[in-house]
């Protein structure tokens, strides 16, 4: 399984988890189901962050992932739901890319 995981960048998994989690919750009308998608992608991304950049980076990016999810809610009141979700997903993807890229260069 780790070989399959390594082919999808953790940044894409994290961003996809935020977008997909919201999409699942919205389209099914079941928020807990969206939470399952969000958590599953977050766990997979955290696994990759830990593998690529170590536990401290994984913890920091995990906090960023949860903060992005939480922050998307008040942001949605100002800019709309989908723009907020895409904005926070892009932020998490950028942070993930930067951290894992830096770790790979060492």
N, C-alpha and C positions, 0 to 999 in steps of 0.2 A: 504494500500500500504506500509506503514512503516514496517509492519511485514515481508513482502516479501523482502524489501530492507535490513533489518537487517540480513538476512540469507546469503547475499553475502558481504564479507568484502570490505570495502571501498578501500583497497589496490588493490584488484583484479579488482574493477570497474575502478579505475584510470589507472592501467596498461592496462586493456582491452580497455579503451578509446583511449589511445595512439596507441596501436597496431591496434585496429579496425579502428580508424580514418584513419590511413595511408593505411591500407588494402582496405578500401572502396574507398578512393581516387585513389589508384593505379589500382584496378580492374575495377572500373567504368569509370576511366578517367575523373572524375568530382571532382575536388578538393573541391568545396564548399560542396558537399555531404559528403566528408570525414570530413570537418569542422563541419558539423551538428552532425555527430557521435561523434567526439572529444568533442564538446561542451555539448552534452547531457550526456555523461559519466562524464564529468567534473562537471556538475551541480549536478548529482546524488551523485558523490563522495563528493562534497562540502557539500551537505545536511547531509550526514553521518558523515563527519568530524566534522561539527558543532554539531550534535546530540551527538556524542561520546566524543569529546574533547573540544568543545566550539568554539566561534567565532574567537578568536585569532589564534588558531591552524588551523581552517578551512581557514582563510585568508592566513596564511603562507604556508599551503599545496597547496592552490589554486595558489599562486605565483610560487611555485615549479613546479606545473603541467604545467603552461604556459611557464615557463623557460625551462622545459624539452622539450616541443614541439619546442620552438624556437632553443634550443641548438642542437636538433637532426639534423637540417639542415646542419650546418657547420661540425658536426661530421660525417655525411653521406658522405661528400666529402673525408674524410680520411679513413673510414672503410667500407663504403657501406651503403645503405639505411636500409636494414633490421637489420643488426647488430646495427646500431645507434638507431633505434627505440626500439629494445629489450633492449639495454643498458639504455636508458633514462626511459623506462617503468619500468625496474627493480629498478632503483634509486628512482623513485617516489613511487613504491610499498614499498620499504624498509623504506623510510621516513614516509609514511603513517602508516605502521605497527608499527614503533617505537613510533610515536606520539600518536596514538590511544591506543596502549598497555600501555604506561606510564599513560595516562589519566584514563584508566580502573583500574589501580592499586591504584589510589588515593582513 
